[in-house]
Amino acid sequence: MASAIFLVDLKGKPLIARDYRGDIPLSAIDRFMPLLQEREDEEGTSLPVMTENGVTYLHLREKDVYCK
């Protein structure tokens, strides 16, 4: 079950946000793009699943929009 779903642009700005359970802090949105960029720099590619500070990010990129 997803706690929250966010559609963000390439800069990480939320376009659509749905918080279903209220257990994910809004700071998790701000942390997504830097975390993704760090992973791409370290590993050369971005894995679709990342975990940091108890938050699991599952993301898909479709053209210029990330769904996480």
LUMVEX-477396 format. One record per residue: z, y, x of N, C-alpha, C, O in turn; residue in three letters; residue number from 1. Coordinates in Angstrom, 3 decimals, always signed. Each point is the difference from the previous one (the first is absolute). Example, Ala and Ser with C-alpha at 12.3 -4.5 7.8 and 13.67 -1.06 7.14 Angstrom:
REM LUMVEX-477396
(node (+7.800; -5.690; +13.190); (+0.000; +1.190; -0.890); (+0.000; +1.200; +0.900); (+0.665; -0.019; +1.036); "ALA"; 1)
(node (-1.385; +1.069; -1.386); (+0.060; +1.190; +0.820); (+0.730; +1.090; -0.770); (+0.169; +1.108; +0.509); "SER"; 2)
This chain:
REM LUMVEX-477396
(node (+0.000; -1.175; +0.840); (+0.000; +1.175; -0.840); (+0.000; +1.233; +0.881); (+0.748; +0.069; +0.975); "MET"; 1)
(node (-1.563; +0.883; -1.303); (-0.075; +1.264; +0.739); (+1.055; +0.960; -0.529); (+0.182; +0.143; -1.209); "ALA"; 2)
(node (+0.506; +0.510; +2.132); (+0.971; +1.025; -0.377); (-0.683; +1.316; -0.298); (+0.428; +0.751; -0.876); "SER"; 3)
(node (-1.503; -0.475; +1.615); (-0.726; +1.252; -0.178); (-1.440; -0.208; +0.445); (-0.281; -0.850; +0.846); "ALA"; 4)
(node (-0.624; +1.625; -1.417); (-1.402; -0.021; +0.384); (-0.437; +1.442; +0.214); (+0.246; +0.872; -0.834); "ILE"; 5)
(node (-0.902; -0.640; +1.972); (-0.476; +1.336; +0.327); (-1.455; -0.084; +0.423); (-0.370; -0.874; +0.784); "PHE"; 6)
(node (-0.450; +1.763; -1.290); (-1.360; +0.191; +0.488); (+0.030; +1.285; +0.802); (+0.364; +1.054; -0.521); "LEU"; 7)
(node (-0.748; -1.137; +1.795); (+0.058; +1.168; +0.878); (-1.364; +0.226; +0.646); (-0.802; -0.924; +0.131); "VAL"; 8)
(node (+0.556; +2.169; +0.268); (-1.250; +0.306; +0.693); (+0.137; -0.323; +1.481); (+1.021; -0.541; +0.424); "ASP"; 9)
(node (-2.038; +0.868; +0.364); (+0.005; -0.336; +1.422); (+1.083; +0.728; +0.799); (+0.349; -0.432; +1.098); "LEU"; 10)
(node (+0.174; +1.509; -1.629); (+1.071; +0.733; +0.678); (+1.378; -0.468; -0.447); (+1.010; +0.450; +0.542); "LYS"; 11)
(node (-0.954; -1.350; -1.527); (+1.271; -0.516; -0.495); (+0.548; +0.751; -1.193); (+1.110; -0.284; -0.452); "GLY"; 12)
(node (-1.863; +1.234; -0.065); (+0.433; +0.770; -1.168); (-0.139; -0.868; -1.248); (-1.076; -0.538; -0.261); "LYS"; 13)
(node (+2.161; +0.394; -0.516); (-0.072; -0.833; -1.211); (-0.941; +0.591; -1.047); (+0.085; +1.182; -0.336); "PRO"; 14)
(node (-0.973; -2.018; -0.167); (-0.891; +0.392; -1.083); (+0.563; -0.482; -1.334); (-0.023; +0.726; -0.994); "LEU"; 15)
(node (+0.523; -1.949; +0.985); (+0.634; -0.597; -1.175); (+1.236; -0.742; +0.484); (-0.060; -0.705; +1.008); "ILE"; 16)
(node (+1.173; +0.852; -1.706); (+1.235; -0.668; +0.397); (+0.689; -0.585; -1.233); (+0.132; +0.665; -1.027); "ALA"; 17)
(node (+0.299; -1.908; +1.147); (+0.771; -0.665; -1.056); (+1.185; -0.695; +0.651); (-0.167; -0.895; +0.829); "ARG"; 18)
(node (+1.359; +1.313; -1.213); (+1.230; -0.599; +0.516); (+0.624; -0.793; -1.131); (+0.490; +0.575; -0.972); "ASP"; 19)
(node (-0.506; -1.888; +1.094); (+0.442; -0.864; -1.091); (+1.486; -0.320; +0.034); (+0.622; -0.136; -1.053); "TYR"; 20)
(node (-0.047; +0.015; +2.231); (+1.390; -0.435; +0.092); (+0.940; +1.050; +0.574); (+1.214; -0.119; -0.164); "ARG"; 21)
(node (-1.731; +1.132; +0.824); (+0.831; +1.062; +0.544); (+0.740; -0.380; +1.272); (+0.935; +0.695; +0.396); "GLY"; 22)
(node (-1.334; -1.784; +0.254); (+0.722; -0.416; +1.207); (-0.729; +0.337; +1.297); (+0.481; -0.355; +1.076); "ASP"; 23)
(node (-1.612; +1.022; -1.149); (-0.739; +0.423; +1.181); (+0.170; +1.509; +0.144); (-0.332; +0.743; -0.923); "ILE"; 24)
(node (+0.848; -0.271; +2.073); (+0.156; +1.452; +0.175); (-1.364; +0.680; +0.142); (-0.947; -0.595; +0.514); "PRO"; 25)
(node (+0.859; +1.823; -0.967); (-1.261; +0.729; +0.098); (-0.401; +0.247; +1.448); (-1.172; +0.256; +0.276); "LEU"; 26)
(node (+2.112; -0.326; +0.643); (-0.332; +0.162; +1.417); (-0.883; -1.139; +0.496); (-0.656; +0.142; +1.031); "SER"; 27)
(node (+0.623; -1.265; -1.738); (-0.859; -1.125; +0.379); (-1.475; +0.385; -0.098); (-0.826; -0.524; +0.748); "ALA"; 28)
(node (+0.488; +1.429; -1.658); (-1.382; +0.463; -0.119); (-0.389; +0.761; +1.260); (-1.085; -0.200; +0.547); "ILE"; 29)
(node (+1.981; +1.076; -0.090); (-0.289; +0.806; +1.179); (-0.090; -0.842; +1.264); (-0.693; +0.384; +0.943); "ASP"; 30)
(node (+1.362; -1.498; -0.903); (+0.026; -0.864; +1.188); (-1.226; -0.905; +0.087); (-0.282; -0.529; +1.075); "ARG"; 31)
(node (-0.447; +0.334; -2.151); (-1.099; -0.956; -0.028); (-1.111; +0.318; +0.995); (-0.352; -0.864; +0.803); "PHE"; 32)
(node (-0.211; +2.064; -0.825); (-1.134; +0.317; +0.881); (+0.381; -0.050; +1.474); (-0.746; -0.590; +0.783); "MET"; 33)
(node (+1.875; +1.180; -0.356); (+0.367; -0.143; +1.415); (+0.208; -1.459; +0.402); (-0.379; -0.396; +1.103); "PRO"; 34)
(node (+0.972; -0.399; -1.977); (+0.203; -1.417; +0.286); (-1.342; -0.716; +0.134); (-0.183; -0.807; +0.912); "LEU"; 35)
(node (-0.734; +1.090; -1.795); (-1.321; -0.609; +0.043); (-0.729; +0.386; +1.292); (-0.622; -0.849; +0.638); "LEU"; 36)
(node (+0.695; +2.111; -0.258); (-0.659; +0.457; +1.220); (+0.620; -0.635; +1.241); (-0.721; -0.361; +0.931); "GLN"; 37)
(node (+2.044; +0.219; -0.904); (+0.672; -0.665; +1.115); (-0.479; -1.432; +0.137); (-0.294; -0.458; +1.104); "GLU"; 38)
(node (+0.213; -0.247; -2.216); (-0.434; -1.402; +0.020); (-1.448; -0.127; +0.451); (-0.338; -0.918; +0.747); "ARG"; 39)
(node (-0.520; +1.832; -1.195); (-1.400; -0.051; +0.419); (-0.132; +0.255; +1.495); (-0.818; -0.631; +0.669); "GLU"; 40)
(node (+1.628; +1.564; -0.136); (-0.041; +0.301; +1.432); (+0.493; -1.179; +0.829); (-0.579; -0.308; +1.042); "ASP"; 41)
(node (+1.644; -0.355; -1.494); (+0.583; -1.115; +0.734); (-0.867; -1.248; -0.070); (-0.213; -0.668; +1.013); "GLU"; 42)
(node (-0.283; +0.352; -2.193); (-0.668; -1.277; -0.220); (-1.518; +0.118; -0.115); (-0.696; -1.016; -0.005); "GLU"; 43)
(node (+0.179; +2.219; -0.086); (-1.444; +0.174; -0.129); (-0.505; -0.088; -1.421); (-1.073; +0.522; -0.303); "GLY"; 44)
(node (+1.811; -1.162; -0.569); (-0.352; -0.092; -1.416); (+1.276; +0.187; -0.808); (+1.102; -0.100; +0.540); "THR"; 45)
(node (-1.248; +0.364; -1.800); (+1.177; +0.122; -0.863); (+0.125; -1.252; -0.862); (-0.945; -0.399; -0.679); "SER"; 46)
(node (+2.099; -0.198; +0.717); (+0.260; -1.154; -0.847); (+0.291; +0.488; -1.410); (+0.560; +1.084; -0.161); "LEU"; 47)
(node (-0.920; -1.846; -0.865); (+0.219; +0.467; -1.365); (+1.470; -0.025; -0.432); (+0.346; +0.588; -1.025); "PRO"; 48)
(node (+0.521; -1.260; +1.789); (+1.420; -0.064; -0.349); (+0.825; +0.472; +1.194); (-0.152; -0.504; +1.113); "VAL"; 49)
(node (+1.027; +1.480; -1.362); (+0.885; +0.525; +1.042); (+1.393; +0.143; -0.600); (+0.148; +0.285; -1.189); "MET"; 50)
(node (+0.866; -0.483; +2.016); (+1.381; +0.175; -0.455); (+0.731; +0.919; +0.961); (-0.099; -0.152; +1.218); "THR"; 51)
(node (+0.840; +1.113; -1.777); (+0.824; +0.892; +0.806); (+1.179; +0.475; -0.832); (-0.164; +0.415; -1.148); "GLU"; 52)
(node (+1.347; -0.478; +1.731); (+1.235; +0.475; -0.644); (+0.193; -0.571; -1.402); (+0.434; +0.710; -0.907); "ASN"; 53)
(node (-0.751; -1.973; +0.729); (+0.212; -0.659; -1.278); (-1.062; +0.269; -1.052); (+0.112; -0.467; -1.134); "GLY"; 54)
(node (-1.139; +1.216; +1.505); (-1.101; +0.296; -0.927); (-1.220; -0.770; +0.477); (-0.390; +0.111; +1.163); "VAL"; 55)
(node (-0.213; -0.886; -2.047); (-1.221; -0.736; +0.319); (-1.181; +0.751; -0.585); (-0.051; +0.268; -1.200); "THR"; 56)
(node (-0.896; +0.066; +2.064); (-1.209; +0.709; -0.409); (-1.141; -1.004; -0.063); (-0.265; -0.703; +0.976); "TYR"; 57)
(node (-0.396; +0.632; -2.091); (-1.213; -0.795; -0.174); (-1.083; +0.996; -0.362); (+0.090; +0.666; -1.031); "LEU"; 58)
(node (-1.108; -0.556; +1.862); (-0.998; +1.034; -0.270); (-1.415; -0.544; +0.045); (-0.307; -0.977; +0.683); "HIS"; 59)
(node (-0.533; +1.651; -1.439); (-1.441; -0.260; -0.051); (-0.685; +1.344; +0.156); (+0.466; +1.007; -0.533); "LEU"; 60)
(node (-1.557; -0.991; +1.254); (-0.753; +1.243; +0.133); (-1.341; -0.170; -0.698); (-0.751; -0.934; +0.284); "ARG"; 61)
(node (+0.467; +1.838; -1.188); (-1.268; -0.009; -0.725); (-0.628; +1.386; +0.188); (+0.462; +0.989; -0.568); "GLU"; 62)
(node (-1.508; -0.943; +1.365); (-0.663; +1.257; +0.389); (+1.022; +0.927; +0.642); (+0.457; -0.283; +1.107); "LYS"; 63)
(node (-0.081; +1.374; -1.754); (+0.921; +0.956; +0.603); (+1.355; +0.015; -0.688); (+0.720; +0.995; +0.090); "ASP"; 64)
(node (-0.356; -2.073; -0.777); (+1.275; -0.067; -0.707); (+0.740; -1.272; +0.409); (-0.582; -1.083; +0.044); "VAL"; 65)
(node (+1.866; +1.230; +0.251); (+0.862; -1.148; +0.274); (+0.808; -0.317; -1.240); (+0.530; +0.904; -0.647); "TYR"; 66)
(node (-0.432; -2.151; +0.317); (+0.879; -0.464; -1.066); (+1.129; -0.740; +0.676); (-0.239; -0.971; +0.718); "CYS"; 67)
(node (+1.463; +1.409; -0.932); (+1.133; -0.650; +0.653); (+1.085; -0.244; -0.990); (+1.047; -0.543; +0.352); "LYS"; 68)
